[in-house]
Amino acid sequence: MNNQSSRLPGFYKRPQAERAALIAQWAALSGSDLAALNAGLDPSIAENMIENVIGVYGFPVGIATNFLINDRDYLIPMVIEEPSVVAAVSNAAKLFREGGGFHTSSDEPVMIGQIQVLDLPDLQAAADAILSHKAELMAEADRVGGSIVKHGGGARDIEVRPIAESSVGPMLIVHLLMDTRDAMGANAINTAVEHLTPRIEQLTGGRVNLRILSNLTDRRKARAEGRIPAAELTTETLAGADAVDAIVEAGAFAEVDPYRATTHNKGIMNGVDAVVIATGNDWRAVEAGAHAYAARDGQYRSLTRWWKDDQGDLRGSIELPLALGIVGGATRVHPVAGIALRILGIENARQLSEIAAAVGLAQNLAAIRALATVGIQQGHMRMHARQLALAAGAQGELVARVVQAMIDEGQIRLERAKALVHEWTTQ
């Protein structure tokens, strides 16, 4: 376990090489590791990851600081192209740190495999037949479980969902619940449900069509919560107690209104996705599961909850499905994903999911605090100005000069950035 502190004051002010050196010390990275961070994905590896490869596409790898999770310090690798996210989440983590940090938990890593059975002579009899042979089916699934079973995972249950009416007639949905340990588990689940198909057809007298995992992994949720002392939320124009009330009101907006909840949850996923991508996991599966879970009661709602406690401090919590792995897939193929896992210093997949949940909660605080107090644009537009300066062709020290000029003028636009670059490079 790393006993160093994730509080790195002024980290953002250091040159990139110094920041990388500090992270190398934190995670005992080698020179080749640092080279891999700068080089990204080698084309020869990319050639074997997907089809029709013509090159590679790089995103920045940033480090979020200040995270204290379950009394342990973490530096969080984040892969994202959107400005202000890493800075905002680091600042939010500092606020949570003042209240004791994040406290997290997670479910066992149970995934769901679905088998669709059609053309059934008797829907209820088919469901009963499956349930009466549950132990046999679970044992059969474990026969193809491979290393997951060897590491203590495997089939945990069989469930049935009779659907009496659909556009193609009655169908029976059979769920295989499988503990996939430190793997995300897609390949294991898909192998198992395909293996069960012939026996399912024998037992039900029906015809199996689809057999595949579900990305609504609501048996594999992660949770994080924390406290921010009201005094830490004080600004030049707003008392801490008033800031608490404003943030709680903003959270309530997202709890009841799907239009606001969509943007609210997008901000959460800014943080979650950046961790998921950095560690080589499937961010599309995570997104699908999170948004489906947000609509589980029939209305799309916030994934977080914010309230004021009896001491007047701000409390926040998050719960969402997070099927993440630390073995298999891109986590072991992409060199930067492996480095990210080493920086995190985690021991299992559940720990990774809890970290991602904490980052999502921190990111949500950063966004709604800005919205409810100074407005979202104040910090974001400064970062946006940097992107515009780069897009206009600014390099080196000229970037900061162009950014400051646009901010001072209140004209943060690409056309103005181009004009400034042209003026100062042709003098």
C-alpha positions as CSV (number, residue, x, y, z in Angstrom):
1,M,0.0,0.0,0.0
2,N,1.2,3.5,-0.9
3,N,1.5,5.7,2.3
4,Q,2.2,8.9,0.4
5,S,-0.3,11.7,0.4
6,S,-2.4,12.6,-2.6
7,R,-2.3,16.3,-1.5
8,L,0.1,17.8,-4.0
9,P,-0.2,21.6,-3.6
10,G,0.8,23.4,-6.8
11,F,0.9,20.2,-8.8
12,Y,-0.7,21.9,-11.8
13,K,1.9,24.7,-11.7
14,R,4.8,22.3,-12.3
15,P,6.2,21.5,-15.7
16,Q,4.9,18.3,-17.3
17,A,8.2,16.5,-16.8
18,E,8.2,17.3,-13.1
19,R,4.6,16.1,-12.7
20,A,5.5,12.9,-14.5
21,A,8.5,12.4,-12.2
22,L,6.4,12.8,-9.1
23,I,3.9,10.2,-10.4
24,A,6.9,7.9,-11.3
25,Q,8.0,8.2,-7.7
26,W,4.5,7.5,-6.4
27,A,3.9,4.4,-8.5
28,A,7.6,3.2,-8.9
29,L,7.4,3.7,-12.7
30,S,10.4,3.0,-14.8
31,G,11.8,5.0,-17.6
32,S,10.1,2.8,-20.1
33,D,6.8,3.4,-18.3
34,L,7.2,7.2,-18.7
35,A,8.1,6.7,-22.3
36,A,4.9,4.7,-22.8
37,L,2.9,7.4,-21.2
38,N,4.2,9.9,-23.8
39,A,4.1,7.5,-26.7
40,G,0.6,6.1,-26.0
41,L,-0.4,3.0,-28.0
42,D,2.1,1.5,-30.4
43,P,0.7,1.0,-33.9
44,S,1.8,-2.6,-33.9
45,I,-0.4,-3.2,-30.8
46,A,-3.3,-1.2,-32.3
47,E,-3.1,-3.4,-35.4
48,N,-4.1,-6.4,-33.3
49,M,-6.8,-4.7,-31.2
50,I,-9.3,-3.7,-33.9
51,E,-9.8,-4.1,-37.7
52,N,-8.7,-1.9,-40.5
53,V,-6.2,0.1,-38.4
54,I,-4.6,3.2,-40.1
55,G,-3.1,4.8,-37.0
56,V,-3.7,5.7,-33.4
57,Y,-5.5,8.6,-31.7
58,G,-4.2,10.2,-28.5
59,F,-6.0,11.7,-25.5
60,P,-4.4,13.5,-22.6
61,V,-3.7,11.5,-19.4
62,G,-4.2,13.7,-16.4
63,I,-3.8,13.0,-12.7
64,A,-6.5,14.0,-10.2
65,T,-5.1,14.8,-6.8
66,N,-6.4,15.0,-3.2
67,F,-8.4,11.8,-3.1
68,L,-8.8,10.2,0.3
69,I,-11.0,7.1,-0.1
70,N,-11.6,4.8,2.9
71,D,-8.7,6.5,4.7
72,R,-6.3,5.8,1.9
73,D,-4.7,8.3,-0.5
74,Y,-5.1,7.9,-4.2
75,L,-3.8,9.7,-7.3
76,I,-6.4,9.1,-10.0
77,P,-5.3,8.7,-13.7
78,M,-8.0,10.2,-16.0
79,V,-8.1,10.2,-19.8
80,I,-10.3,12.9,-21.1
81,E,-10.2,15.7,-23.7
82,E,-12.6,18.1,-22.0
83,P,-10.9,21.1,-20.3
84,S,-11.5,21.8,-16.6
85,V,-12.6,18.3,-15.6
86,V,-9.3,17.2,-13.9
87,A,-8.8,20.5,-12.1
88,A,-12.4,20.6,-10.9
89,V,-12.5,17.0,-9.6
90,S,-9.2,17.6,-7.8
91,N,-10.6,20.7,-6.1
92,A,-13.8,18.8,-5.1
93,A,-11.8,15.9,-3.7
94,K,-10.0,18.5,-1.5
95,L,-13.3,19.7,-0.2
96,F,-14.4,16.1,0.6
97,R,-11.0,15.5,2.2
98,E,-11.8,18.2,4.8
99,G,-14.8,16.2,5.8
100,G,-12.9,12.9,6.2
101,G,-12.7,11.9,2.5
102,F,-14.9,9.4,0.7
103,H,-16.4,6.3,2.1
104,T,-17.2,3.6,-0.5
105,S,-18.7,0.2,-0.9
106,S,-19.6,-2.2,-3.7
107,D,-21.5,-5.4,-4.5
108,E,-20.0,-8.7,-5.3
109,P,-19.0,-8.6,-9.1
110,V,-22.1,-10.5,-10.3
111,M,-23.0,-10.1,-14.0
112,I,-26.2,-11.1,-15.8
113,G,-26.3,-13.3,-18.9
114,Q,-29.6,-13.4,-20.7
115,I,-31.2,-16.2,-22.7
116,Q,-34.3,-15.5,-24.8
117,V,-36.6,-18.5,-25.3
118,L,-39.4,-18.4,-27.9
119,D,-41.9,-20.8,-29.4
120,L,-42.8,-22.2,-26.1
121,P,-45.7,-24.7,-25.8
122,D,-46.3,-23.6,-22.2
123,L,-44.7,-20.5,-20.8
124,Q,-45.2,-21.3,-17.1
125,A,-44.2,-24.9,-17.5
126,A,-41.0,-23.8,-19.2
127,A,-40.2,-21.4,-16.3
128,D,-40.9,-24.1,-13.7
129,A,-38.6,-26.5,-15.6
130,I,-35.7,-24.1,-15.6
131,L,-36.1,-23.4,-11.9
132,S,-36.3,-27.1,-11.0
133,H,-33.0,-27.7,-12.8
134,K,-31.3,-24.6,-11.4
135,A,-28.4,-26.5,-9.7
136,E,-27.7,-28.5,-12.9
137,L,-27.6,-25.4,-15.0
138,M,-25.3,-23.6,-12.7
139,A,-22.9,-26.5,-12.5
140,E,-23.0,-26.6,-16.3
141,A,-22.2,-22.9,-16.5
142,D,-19.2,-23.4,-14.2
143,R,-17.8,-26.1,-16.5
144,V,-16.9,-23.4,-19.0
145,G,-16.0,-20.8,-16.4
146,G,-12.2,-21.3,-16.7
147,S,-10.0,-19.2,-14.6
148,I,-12.9,-17.2,-13.1
149,V,-14.2,-20.4,-11.4
150,K,-10.6,-21.2,-10.3
151,H,-10.4,-17.8,-8.6
152,G,-13.6,-18.3,-6.6
153,G,-16.1,-16.9,-9.1
154,G,-18.8,-18.8,-11.1
155,A,-22.5,-19.2,-11.3
156,R,-24.5,-17.8,-8.4
157,D,-28.1,-18.1,-9.4
158,I,-30.6,-18.8,-12.2
159,E,-33.7,-16.6,-12.6
160,V,-36.6,-16.6,-15.0
161,R,-38.7,-13.7,-16.4
162,P,-41.8,-14.9,-18.2
163,I,-43.0,-12.3,-20.8
164,A,-46.6,-13.2,-21.6
165,E,-47.0,-10.7,-24.4
166,S,-44.6,-9.2,-26.9
167,S,-44.6,-8.2,-30.6
168,V,-43.3,-11.7,-31.4
169,G,-45.5,-13.6,-28.9
170,P,-44.7,-15.0,-25.4
171,M,-41.1,-15.4,-24.4
172,L,-39.1,-16.6,-21.4
173,I,-36.0,-14.7,-20.4
174,V,-33.6,-16.8,-18.4
175,H,-31.0,-15.0,-16.3
176,L,-27.6,-16.5,-15.4
177,L,-26.1,-14.7,-12.5
178,M,-22.3,-15.1,-12.5
179,D,-19.6,-13.8,-10.2
180,T,-16.8,-12.8,-12.6
181,R,-14.2,-11.8,-9.9
182,D,-11.6,-9.3,-11.2
183,A,-12.8,-9.5,-14.8
184,M,-15.4,-7.3,-16.4
185,G,-16.8,-10.7,-17.4
186,A,-18.4,-10.2,-20.9
187,N,-16.6,-13.1,-22.5
188,A,-17.2,-15.4,-19.6
189,I,-20.9,-14.6,-19.5
190,N,-21.3,-15.0,-23.2
191,T,-19.5,-18.3,-23.3
192,A,-21.6,-19.6,-20.4
193,V,-25.0,-18.7,-21.9
194,E,-24.1,-20.1,-25.3
195,H,-23.0,-23.3,-23.6
196,L,-26.4,-23.6,-21.8
197,T,-28.5,-23.0,-24.9
198,P,-29.0,-26.7,-25.9
199,R,-30.0,-27.8,-22.4
200,I,-32.4,-24.8,-22.1
201,E,-34.1,-25.8,-25.3
202,Q,-34.5,-29.4,-24.0
203,L,-36.0,-28.3,-20.7
204,T,-38.4,-25.8,-22.1
205,G,-39.4,-27.2,-25.5
206,G,-38.7,-23.8,-27.0
207,R,-36.2,-22.2,-29.3
208,V,-33.4,-20.0,-28.0
209,N,-32.7,-16.8,-30.0
210,L,-30.4,-14.3,-28.3
211,R,-28.0,-15.3,-25.5
212,I,-25.7,-12.5,-24.3
213,L,-24.8,-10.5,-21.3
214,S,-26.7,-7.5,-20.0
215,N,-25.0,-4.2,-19.5
216,L,-27.6,-3.2,-16.9
217,T,-25.3,-4.6,-14.2
218,D,-27.6,-3.7,-11.3
219,R,-26.3,-6.6,-9.2
220,R,-22.8,-5.1,-9.4
221,K,-23.2,-1.5,-8.1
222,A,-20.7,0.8,-6.5
223,R,-21.4,3.5,-3.9
224,A,-19.6,6.5,-2.5
225,E,-20.5,9.2,0.0
226,G,-18.9,12.0,1.8
227,R,-19.2,15.2,3.8
228,I,-18.1,18.7,3.1
229,P,-18.0,21.2,6.0
230,A,-20.1,24.2,5.2
231,A,-17.3,26.5,6.0
232,E,-15.2,25.0,3.1
233,L,-17.9,26.2,0.6
234,T,-17.7,29.8,1.6
235,T,-16.9,32.2,-1.3
236,E,-16.2,35.9,-1.6
237,T,-19.9,36.5,-2.2
238,L,-21.6,33.6,-0.5
239,A,-21.6,32.2,3.0
240,G,-20.9,28.5,3.4
241,A,-24.4,27.8,4.8
242,D,-26.0,29.5,1.8
243,A,-23.8,27.5,-0.6
244,V,-24.9,24.2,1.1
245,D,-28.6,25.2,0.5
246,A,-27.9,26.2,-3.1
247,I,-26.2,22.9,-3.9
248,V,-29.0,20.9,-2.2
249,E,-31.5,22.8,-4.3
250,A,-29.6,22.1,-7.4
251,G,-29.5,18.4,-6.6
252,A,-33.2,18.3,-6.0
253,F,-33.7,19.8,-9.5
254,A,-32.0,16.8,-11.0
255,E,-34.0,14.4,-8.8
256,V,-37.3,15.4,-10.3
257,D,-36.6,16.7,-13.8
258,P,-35.2,14.4,-16.5
259,Y,-34.0,17.3,-18.7
260,R,-31.8,18.6,-15.8
261,A,-30.9,15.0,-14.7
262,T,-29.5,14.2,-18.1
263,T,-27.0,17.1,-17.9
264,H,-26.4,16.4,-14.2
265,N,-25.5,12.8,-14.9
266,K,-23.4,13.7,-17.9
267,G,-21.2,15.7,-15.5
268,I,-20.9,12.6,-13.3
269,M,-19.8,10.5,-16.2
270,N,-17.2,13.1,-17.1
271,G,-15.4,11.8,-14.1
272,V,-16.4,8.1,-14.2
273,D,-15.6,7.6,-17.9
274,A,-12.2,9.3,-17.6
275,V,-11.2,6.6,-15.1
276,V,-12.8,3.8,-17.0
277,I,-10.9,4.8,-20.2
278,A,-7.6,5.3,-18.4
279,T,-7.8,1.7,-17.0
280,G,-8.7,0.1,-20.4
281,N,-12.3,-0.7,-19.5
282,D,-15.5,-0.4,-21.6
283,W,-16.9,3.1,-21.1
284,R,-19.8,2.5,-23.5
285,A,-21.0,-0.4,-21.3
286,V,-20.6,1.7,-18.2
287,E,-22.5,4.6,-19.8
288,A,-25.4,2.3,-20.9
289,G,-25.7,0.7,-17.5
290,A,-25.6,4.0,-15.6
291,H,-28.3,5.7,-17.7
292,A,-30.5,2.7,-17.6
293,Y,-30.2,2.5,-13.8
294,A,-31.0,6.2,-13.6
295,A,-34.4,5.4,-15.2
296,R,-35.1,2.3,-13.2
297,D,-38.3,3.6,-11.7
298,G,-39.7,4.8,-15.0
299,Q,-38.4,8.4,-14.9
300,Y,-34.8,9.4,-15.6
301,R,-33.3,10.8,-12.4
302,S,-30.0,11.9,-10.8
303,L,-27.4,9.2,-9.9
304,T,-26.4,11.3,-6.9
305,R,-28.2,12.7,-3.8
306,W,-27.3,15.8,-1.9
307,W,-28.6,16.9,1.5
308,K,-27.8,19.0,4.6
309,D,-27.0,17.2,7.8
310,D,-27.9,18.1,11.3
311,Q,-24.7,20.1,11.7
312,G,-25.5,22.1,8.6
313,D,-22.8,20.5,6.5
314,L,-23.2,19.2,3.0
315,R,-23.6,15.5,2.4
316,G,-23.5,13.7,-0.9
317,S,-23.9,10.1,-2.1
318,I,-23.8,8.2,-5.4
319,E,-24.8,4.7,-6.5
320,L,-24.5,3.3,-10.0
321,P,-23.8,0.0,-11.8
322,L,-20.0,-0.3,-12.5
323,A,-18.8,-3.5,-14.2
324,L,-15.1,-2.9,-14.3
325,G,-12.2,-5.3,-14.6
326,I,-8.4,-5.3,-13.9
327,V,-7.7,-8.5,-15.9
328,G,-8.3,-9.3,-19.6
329,G,-9.2,-7.1,-22.5
330,A,-7.5,-3.7,-23.0
331,T,-6.5,-3.5,-19.4
332,R,-3.7,-5.9,-20.1
333,V,-3.1,-5.0,-23.8
334,H,-2.8,-1.2,-23.7
335,P,0.4,-0.2,-21.9
336,V,-1.0,3.0,-20.5
337,A,-4.0,1.1,-19.0
338,G,-1.5,-1.1,-17.1
339,I,0.4,2.0,-15.9
340,A,-2.9,3.6,-14.7
341,L,-3.7,0.5,-12.6
342,R,-0.3,0.7,-11.1
343,I,-0.7,4.4,-10.2
344,L,-4.0,3.5,-8.5
345,G,-2.3,0.6,-6.7
346,I,-5.5,-1.4,-6.5
347,E,-5.9,-5.0,-5.5
348,N,-9.2,-6.0,-7.1
349,A,-11.9,-4.9,-9.5
350,R,-14.3,-3.9,-6.7
351,Q,-11.8,-1.4,-5.5
352,L,-11.6,0.1,-9.0
353,S,-15.3,0.5,-9.2
354,E,-15.5,2.2,-5.8
355,I,-12.7,4.7,-6.9
356,A,-14.7,5.5,-10.1
357,A,-17.8,6.1,-8.0
358,A,-15.9,8.5,-5.8
359,V,-14.6,10.4,-8.8
360,G,-18.1,10.6,-10.2
361,L,-19.4,12.1,-6.9
362,A,-16.5,14.6,-6.8
363,Q,-17.1,15.6,-10.4
364,N,-20.8,16.1,-9.7
365,L,-20.0,18.4,-6.7
366,A,-17.6,20.4,-8.8
367,A,-20.2,21.0,-11.4
368,I,-23.2,21.8,-9.3
369,R,-21.2,23.9,-6.9
370,A,-20.1,26.1,-9.8
371,L,-23.6,26.2,-11.2
372,A,-25.2,27.1,-7.9
373,T,-22.6,29.7,-6.9
374,V,-20.4,31.5,-9.5
375,G,-21.8,29.9,-12.6
376,I,-20.3,27.1,-14.7
377,Q,-18.5,29.4,-17.2
378,Q,-16.1,31.2,-15.0
379,G,-13.5,28.4,-14.7
380,H,-14.5,26.5,-17.8
381,M,-14.1,29.3,-20.2
382,R,-10.5,29.9,-19.1
383,M,-9.7,26.3,-20.0
384,H,-11.8,26.6,-23.2
385,A,-9.7,29.7,-24.1
386,R,-6.5,27.5,-24.0
387,Q,-8.1,25.1,-26.5
388,L,-9.0,28.0,-28.8
389,A,-5.5,29.4,-28.5
390,L,-4.0,26.1,-29.5
391,A,-6.5,25.7,-32.4
392,A,-5.5,29.2,-33.6
393,G,-1.9,28.0,-33.8
394,A,-0.4,29.4,-30.6
395,Q,2.6,27.6,-29.2
396,G,4.7,27.8,-26.1
397,E,4.5,31.0,-24.1
398,L,2.2,32.5,-26.7
399,V,-0.7,30.2,-25.5
400,A,-0.9,31.8,-22.1
401,R,-0.6,35.3,-23.6
402,V,-3.5,34.7,-26.0
403,V,-5.6,33.2,-23.3
404,Q,-5.1,36.1,-20.9
405,A,-5.9,38.6,-23.6
406,M,-9.1,37.0,-24.6
407,I,-10.2,36.8,-20.9
408,D,-9.3,40.4,-20.3
409,E,-11.3,41.5,-23.3
410,G,-14.2,39.1,-22.6
411,Q,-13.9,37.8,-26.2
412,I,-13.2,34.0,-25.9
413,R,-13.7,33.2,-29.6
414,L,-11.7,31.3,-32.2
415,E,-11.7,34.3,-34.5
416,R,-10.2,36.5,-31.8
417,A,-7.6,33.9,-30.9
418,K,-6.6,33.7,-34.6
419,A,-6.3,37.5,-34.8
420,L,-4.1,37.7,-31.7
421,V,-1.9,34.9,-32.9
422,H,-1.5,36.6,-36.3
423,E,-0.7,39.9,-34.7
424,W,1.9,38.6,-32.3
425,T,3.6,36.2,-34.7
426,T,4.0,38.8,-37.5
427,Q,5.4,41.6,-35.4
